[in-house]
């Protein structure tokens, strides 16, 4: 599995608008080939980590342009976005 991980910062009063904008993109996410799941973890009043899991590195790479376009639409809601990419090297799941 391959991952896109974003650390996003925002003004606390924009949180509800950000979540509404993300929810409005649900159908777009369904068009990303190989996207297995996506999560947002709010780590403070002004920061969140997003984690998108793809089945292959190729599918992750192929989604980068569409994802960048989506983020441009939402750019005014964020004070910063840091993006990293990586391969899963360990996993634990409770049986």
C-alpha positions in Angstrom: 0.0 0.0 0.0 1.1 3.6 -0.7 0.0 6.7 1.1 -0.5 10.4 0.6 -0.1 12.1 4.0 -1.0 15.8 4.4 -0.5 17.9 7.4 -2.9 20.8 7.1 -3.2 23.9 9.2 -6.2 26.2 9.3 -8.0 28.8 11.4 -10.2 27.1 13.9 -13.3 28.9 12.8 -12.9 27.4 9.3 -13.1 23.8 10.4 -16.8 23.3 9.7 -16.4 24.8 6.2 -13.4 22.6 5.5 -15.3 19.5 6.5 -18.3 20.5 4.4 -16.0 21.0 1.4 -14.3 17.6 1.9 -17.7 15.9 2.2 -18.8 17.6 -1.1 -15.8 15.8 -2.8 -16.9 12.3 -1.9 -18.0 11.5 -5.4 -14.6 12.7 -6.7 -12.8 10.4 -4.3 -14.7 7.5 -5.8 -13.1 8.2 -9.2 -9.5 8.0 -7.9 -8.3 4.6 -9.2 -6.9 2.4 -6.5 -7.9 4.7 -3.6 -8.7 2.3 -0.8 -9.7 4.7 2.0 -9.0 8.2 3.2 -9.0 9.5 6.8 -8.8 12.9 8.5 -7.5 13.0 12.0 -7.9 16.4 13.8 -4.8 16.7 16.0 -5.6 20.2 17.4 -8.0 23.0 17.0 -6.0 24.3 14.0 -4.3 21.1 12.5 -5.3 17.9 10.9 -3.5 14.9 9.3 -5.1 13.4 6.2 -4.1 9.9 5.1 -5.1 8.5 1.7 -4.3 4.8 1.1 -3.8 3.5 -2.5 -3.3 0.0 -3.7 -0.3 0.7 -5.9 2.3 3.5 -6.3 1.2 3.9 -9.9 -2.4 4.7 -8.8 -1.2 7.1 -6.2 1.0 8.9 -8.8 -1.9 9.0 -11.3 -4.1 10.7 -8.7 -1.7 13.6 -8.0 -2.9 16.0 -10.6 -6.6 15.5 -9.7 -5.8 15.8 -6.0 -3.8 19.0 -6.6 -6.7 20.6 -8.5 -9.1 19.7 -5.6 -6.7 21.2 -3.1 -6.4 24.4 -5.2 -10.2 24.9 -4.8 -9.8 24.6 -1.0 -6.5 26.5 -0.7 -8.1 29.6 0.8 -9.3 27.5 3.8 -5.8 26.4 4.8 -2.9 28.4 6.3 -0.5 25.6 5.3 -0.3 22.2 3.7 2.7 19.8 3.9 2.4 16.7 1.7 4.5 13.5 2.0 4.3 10.1 0.2 5.3 6.7 1.4 5.0 3.0 1.3 3.5 0.9 4.2 6.3 -0.9 5.9 4.4 -2.2 9.0 0.8 -2.8 10.0 -1.1 -3.9 13.0 -4.8 -4.8 13.0 -6.7 -6.3 15.9 -8.2 -9.6 14.8 
